[in-house]
Amino acid sequence: MNKLVFFANKVVISGFAIGSVYAMGAIGVTLVFAILRFAHFAHGDLMTVGAFFAYALTVLFPTAGASLGLPTGFVMLPLAMAMTALFAMALDRLFYRKLRANGVKPVVMVMASIGVALMLQGLVRLFAGTASRSFFIAEHKEIFRIALPIEGITRKLVITEPQILLVVFSVLVVTVLHFFLTRSRFGKAMRAMSDNADLARVSGINTQTVVMMTWVIAGALAAAAGVLLSLDVSLKPDMSFNLLLPIFAAAIVGGVGSPFGAIAGAYMVGFAETLAVFNWSVLLRPLAGWLPAWIEIPVKLAFVPTEYKLTVPFFILVVVLIWRPTGMFRGKVL
Amino acid sequence: MHAGYGGTLILKGVDLQLQQGQIGVIAGPNGAGKSTLLKSIFGLLTVHSGSIQLAGELITNVEPNVLVKRGMAFVPQEKNVFESLSVEENLQMGAYLRRDNYNHLLEKIYADFPPLAIKRKQPAGELSGGQRQMVAIARALMMEPRLILLDEPTAGLSPLFMEEIFAQILGINADGVSVLMVEQNARQALTIADQGFILTAGKNRYTDSGQHLLQNPEVAKSFLGG
């Protein structure tokens, strides 16, 4: 039974946490694709930039969270989200809008976004160097060790405060987004423009405003994902490329252009990652007595070593592109 | 008026006029510039020379969302519904610029187009061709326009649905809305037209009342299939 708790710690809790990060990123990628029709490769860097905004605020006011009983980085999250939303709008105005006005092909937009991504990575390193940082300057990270009230279980369920905040926050965001898209006038206009931009224009919808709103949502969610992940692990200046692939995999698995597909795809990729790196020997060892003698359980039995975790979303991505290129929820084909 | 796509000029001197409350029909062979004319009027293409007026006001090259506010509506020929949105959401998008309560109008539309009332929660993409056309026209009516532009409203419909759409157009006109439409089925369309315009190669060829055009032997021979 203790082994199952170990499994819950390593796979279930971690899967939910990383899946939530991917979900908030993938929603942004899928919305940008739905409205602007290009794959935004600088999305991971919006996360890094957002996380650094929150970090800068945390350095400036390291004790701001103490009075609320929350990590300071989390208290700074709304501000960082607003700043990143503005930042995303500025990127659009500086680069993407000019290209759109020239009527360039989507592939040119994709190339431009790779350029923006490399530029932002350079900027981040220029200001912040390459070292990892911790958000916990004046505080310490709360780790809950929950004893389960079941006989024979001595191992405790381990969950960190940032993980709880991450899951709660992403559930909240997804709920708000759902009501925004299905109930509000503006949310419906976004769906209408994603469905048929020409008809949206003919209906009198100001497409420029919809584009700006898309960047606001994508930027804010990217910041939330970046900050919450950095709170849980650490703030790495090079996190963007490591996040970009799983996020694109999630968006494509779910069906590009479908926000709810993106969420489903994100948790799928998240759990696939944690399941793939889990050491299955732990669960097999108690069964050794029933297995024939010639089977020897190795010390470490995982599908992929942790260092190669990134191959998992890549594998899923390729499989989905071959077998079901429109994704689980029939999105637009990239 | 002269207009076209990018550098290519498609309209080379078109002139048409429609009185408030009338039905105007634009007919002519493929490639005459019928759809181009409607798109130019609605500000979707650049007009290079000439002018367009709506009730005495100049509207040449005015943005579509401004024209919608001024009481003009446009129903494109293809992709004219939001397929993934429900019928009701399609109508709400038609009323996007309205900030008042338009429930009474929604009810009137459901009364005028009964099939839409039944399918109001269904995605428009799942509807039949005729019903989609109803959604497209109803969406355009949500702003209570003075003038509605229809680009081939009966294209690809069965004769039965065609009759129904023509009846709907007469009904809309009876409510005081001017109608300017491009129509492939010229003979039928001209029977309900106050004004008919026959275009060839981007120019007016014949301009007359619908009845006169139908009786004109030359028009009948060249454009209405004898």
Interface residues (C-beta under 8 A of the other chain):
Chain A: R185 K188 A189 R191 A192 S194 D195 N196 D198 L199 A200 R201 V202 S203 G204 I205 N206
Chain B: F42 L44 P64 N65 V68 K69 F74 P76 K79 N80 V81 F82 E83 S84 L85 E89 Q92 M93 G94 Y96 L97 R139 M143
